[in-house]
Amino acid sequence: MADSSPTVGELFKAKVVTHDDLNALVDAVLGGRMEQRAELGEGYTLDVAAAVKANAFATAVLRDKTNTTGARRTAVRTAILLARAQKA
């Protein structure tokens, strides 16, 4: 991970972010409890609300109330994995 701002997916592959961490972020978004900055690990943070809002697909899926919970979870999870984490 030479990049100073890796994606959350890269941090996940490197085992800096766990399944539990990722699930907690997704649950927070779907529960309307998005923190301004989420602590990830090894000194990385993520603005979860900005990450989801920046992803057009996730925003569209969340806006459409007819989508299933599974579709909503997958869209949010993907948006988080694609987002760039910042070094704290």
C-alpha positions in Angstrom: 0.0 0.0 0.0 2.3 2.7 -1.2 -0.6 5.1 -1.8 -1.1 7.5 1.1 -4.9 7.4 0.6 -5.8 3.8 -0.3 -9.3 2.7 -0.9 -11.2 1.0 1.9 -11.2 -2.1 -0.3 -7.4 -2.1 -0.3 -7.4 -1.7 3.5 -9.9 -4.6 3.6 -7.6 -6.8 1.5 -4.7 -5.9 3.8 -6.8 -6.9 6.8 -6.6 -3.4 8.2 -10.4 -3.2 8.0 -12.4 -6.3 9.1 -15.8 -7.7 8.0 -17.1 -6.5 11.4 -15.8 -3.0 10.8 -17.3 -2.9 7.3 -20.7 -4.2 8.5 -20.8 -1.6 11.3 -20.3 1.2 8.8 -23.0 -0.2 6.5 -25.4 -0.6 9.5 -24.6 3.0 10.5 -25.5 4.3 7.1 -28.7 2.3 6.8 -29.6 3.3 10.3 -29.1 7.0 9.7 -26.2 7.2 12.1 -23.4 8.3 9.8 -20.5 9.7 11.8 -18.6 12.6 10.3 -15.4 10.6 10.4 -15.1 6.8 11.1 -11.9 5.4 12.5 -10.7 2.5 10.4 -7.4 1.2 11.6 -3.7 1.9 11.4 -4.5 5.6 11.6 -7.0 5.8 8.7 -10.3 7.6 8.7 -13.2 7.8 6.3 -16.0 10.4 5.9 -18.7 7.8 5.4 -21.5 10.2 4.6 -19.4 11.8 1.9 -18.3 8.5 0.5 -21.9 7.3 0.1 -23.1 10.6 -1.3 -20.2 10.7 -3.8 -21.3 7.3 -5.3 -24.1 8.0 -7.7 -25.3 4.4 -7.7 -25.5 4.1 -3.9 -27.3 7.4 -3.8 -29.9 6.2 -6.4 -30.4 2.9 -4.6 -30.9 4.5 -1.3 -33.3 7.1 -2.7 -35.6 4.5 -4.2 -37.5 3.1 -1.3 -38.7 0.1 -3.3 -35.2 -1.4 -3.3 -34.7 -4.4 -1.0 -32.6 -4.2 2.1 -30.1 -6.5 0.5 -29.7 -4.2 -2.5 -29.3 -1.2 -0.2 -26.7 -3.0 1.9 -24.7 -4.0 -1.2 -24.8 -0.5 -2.7 -23.6 1.1 0.5 -20.9 -1.5 1.0 -19.6 -1.0 -2.5 -19.6 2.8 -2.1 -17.6 2.4 1.1 -15.1 -0.1 -0.4 -14.4 2.2 -3.3 -13.9 5.3 -1.2 -10.5 6.6 -0.4 -9.5 6.6 3.3 -7.4 9.4 4.7 -4.4 9.1 6.9 -5.3 10.6 10.3 
